[in-house]
Amino acid sequence: MKKIFAALLSASILLSPIVASQASADDFRRPPVVVEKKVIVERTVVRPHWKKGYRVTAGERRGFSDVHDYRRYRLAPPPRGYRWVRADHDFLLIGVTSGVISSIISGR
């Protein structure tokens, strides 16, 4: 009885890798699943139209907000006759009377 049990135990130990390899081989025989995903990337490029020397009209100046706390944005104090304004995400140093842009700092 011990000999039969030992023979069955050794046979099961020897045959288990063969059965496992057969099961894993079946997995590789299935066709691979291909998932197609359609990705749409939309990019919008906004080019600033502010240039040094550009004269800002009164209508455009109404849309700007004055920057009184220029140190908060790490801007230099404006010289006499100039002021910092914020247009979209940019900071512009414009002349008070003429409206000419003398400096542009892109938004941070």
ZIMO-V698344 format. One record per residue. OMEGA is omega as a letter, one per 30 degrees, with the letter a starting at -180 (NA if undefined). Layout:
# ZIMO-V698344
omega:OMEGA
omega:OMEGA
This chain:
# ZIMO-V698344
omega:l
omega:a
omega:l
omega:l
omega:l
omega:l
omega:l
omega:l
omega:a
omega:l
omega:l
omega:l
omega:a
omega:a
omega:a
omega:l
omega:l
omega:l
omega:a
omega:l
omega:l
omega:l
omega:l
omega:l
omega:l
omega:l
omega:a
omega:a
omega:l
omega:l
omega:a
omega:l
omega:a
omega:l
omega:l
omega:a
omega:a
omega:a
omega:l
omega:l
omega:l
omega:l
omega:l
omega:l
omega:l
omega:l
omega:a
omega:l
omega:l
omega:l
omega:l
omega:a
omega:l
omega:l
omega:a
omega:l
omega:a
omega:l
omega:l
omega:a
omega:l
omega:a
omega:a
omega:l
omega:a
omega:l
omega:l
omega:a
omega:a
omega:l
omega:l
omega:l
omega:l
omega:l
omega:l
omega:l
omega:a
omega:l
omega:a
omega:a
omega:l
omega:l
omega:l
omega:l
omega:l
omega:l
omega:a
omega:l
omega:a
omega:l
omega:a
omega:l
omega:a
omega:l
omega:a
omega:a
omega:a
omega:a
omega:a
omega:l
omega:l
omega:l
omega:l
omega:l
omega:a
omega:a
omega:a
omega:NA
